[in-house]
């Protein structure tokens, strides 16, 4: 199962000496740097499913599934966005203590949501050129160094190419390109890449080189 991730500035409302923190991990109707917009109501069904299991999504460090750093004690959707309260296990986990120090210092300012999209959970809005998330299935919410971009991989490139032009453009944005750069690369190179017999490992290397050139 491949999770989609959204990294946003973490709106910290409070953090105390015991490692308890609160804030908003996602805000509605705000376009992020990748062109995604979360709609009000996107989290309700997933949160209800977690509630039925008497659980909440995992609190992880940098999306590492083997590195939980605490627990969420509250996660609700309100009119503003996804409100979270959590507790870092700073007395029992050295990594959680380190995360807490970075959180207090402001060197970690991101919260990234790991989720899957059910069928019909998102759609591209041609009028605003944004991808609107209408329903997501939450799995974990990580404290991350912001921004957090995934590197291009063979599987990621193949999935992006197979997903069509809009999916591939979004992939390029997540790799760190601006909207103009992504559209330029799309115009010049997408159809050449969209070949079933293409050598994907070579394609990945070419993409990485192009992305670094455009970013540099």
N, C-alpha and C positions, 0 to 999 in steps of 0.2 A: 504494500500500500504506500503510495507516494503522497506525502502531505504537501499542500500548498502553504506558503508562509507569507505573512504580511508583517513588516516591521514598521512601527510608527514611533514617534516621540512618546515617551511614557509620561503621562500627566500625573506626577506624584502629588498626592494631596497630603500625605503624612507618612512618616517613617520614624519609629521610636527606637530606643536603646535595646529593646527586647527582640528586635528584628521584625516587628509587625509593620506592614506597609499597606497603603491603600491608594487607589488612583483609577484612572481610566486607561484601559488597554486598547480601546478602539473607539473612535468618535464617528458618529453617523454623518453622512453627506459631506465628507471632507475628502477630496481627491489626494491620494498619496503620490509619492514620487514615481510610482509605477503605473499610474493611471487607474487604480482601483478605488471604488467608492462603495462603502458598506451602507446598506439601507437599514432603516429602523425595522426591527422584526427579524433580522437575519439570524440572531442567536437563540430565539425563543424556543424553537423546537428541540434543538440540541441540548439546551440547558434543562429543559423539561425531562429529556431522556436521562441525563445525568442525575437529576433529582430523584427519579424513580429508582435508580440504583443506589441512592444515598451516597453519591460520590460527586467529585468535581474534577475537571481536567487537571493534568499534572502540572506542577511548578518545576520547570527545568532550567538548567543553565546552558545557554547557547544551543538549544535544540538537541542536546546530548541526552539520549534516552537512558544512558547508564549514569547520569549525573543529576538526579533530583536534588533540589536544595531546600525544600520545604513543602508546605501544603497551602492550598487555597482554602480559606474558611468561608468565603462568600464570593459569589460571582452572579451578577444579575444584569439584565438589560433594563436601562431606564430611558428617558427621553433624550439623553445626551449620548449614550453609547454603552459600552460594556464596562461596568464598574466591577472592580476586583478588590478583595482584601485577602492578604496572605501573611504567612509567618515563615520567615527564614529560620532554619534550625541552627542558629549561630553558636549555640552551646555544645552541639553534638557533631557538627559537620564543618571541618575546616574550609571546605569550598563555599558553604553557605556564609561563613564568617567573611570570607574574601568578597563574595558577591555583595554582602551588606556594606562592607567598607567602600566598594566602588559605587554603590547606590548612594550612600551618604555623600561621597566626594563629588558625585556628578559625572564620573568617568564612564558609568553605565547609565544610559538615558533612554534605552529602548526596551520595548516589550513586543515580542513577536508571537503571533498566533499561528499555531500549526493546525490545519484543518483540511478536510476533504469537502468537495462540492458534490452534493447529490444531484441527480439528473434534474436539470432545470433550475439549479441553484444560482446560476449567474448568467448574465447575457451582456453582449457588447452594445453600448449605446452609441450609434453612429452620429447622432446630433452633437453629443458632448465629447465624443472620442474617449470614452471611459468604459471600463469593465465594471458593471454594477453587480455586487454580491447581494443576492436576495435571501439566500438560505445557506448556512454553512454548518458543517458537523465538526465541532471543536474536539480536539484530542489533547492538546497541551498548549500552555502559554509560557513562554520562556523570557527570562531576563537576558537581554543581548546587548552587545556593543553595537550601537546604531551608526550607520545603517548596516544591515546584514544581507549580503548578497550571496547566493549560491554560485559556485564555480560551474562553468560549462562541463558537462560530462557526456559520455556517449549516450547513455539512456536519456538524459535530459534533452539533448539535441534531437534525438530520434523522436521523442514524444512531442517536442515543439514543432518539428517539421511535419509530422503526421497530423498534428492538430489543426493545420491550416494556417493561412497568412496571419490572422489576428493572434492566434496562439503563439506563433513564432515571433511576432513583433513584441508581444508581452514578455516572452523569454529574453529577448535582447534588452528590454528595459530592465528586467530583473538582474541581468548581467552587468548593468551599470551604464548603459548608453542613454543619452538623452532621447526625447521623443523624435527630434529632428534626425539624429544620427541613426536611430533604429529604422525610421521610415526611409532614409537614404539607402541603408544597407538592404532593406527589403526591396526597394525599387530596382537595385542593381543585381541582387544575388539570390533572392528566394527561389525562383523557379529553377535555377541551376542546381540549387541544393536539394530540391524536392524530387530526387531520383531514387527509385527503389533499389537500384544496383550501386548506389554511391557507397564509397568506403567511409563509414561514419567516423572511424578514429582519425582519418585524415581531415574530414570535415570539422571535427572538434578542434584540431590543431589550427586549422585555417581561421575558424571563428575566434578562437582565443587570441590569435595574432591580430586579426582585424579589430577586435574589441579593445585590445591594449593600445593599438595605434590610434583609434578614434578617441579613446579616453585620454591618451597622453598628449 
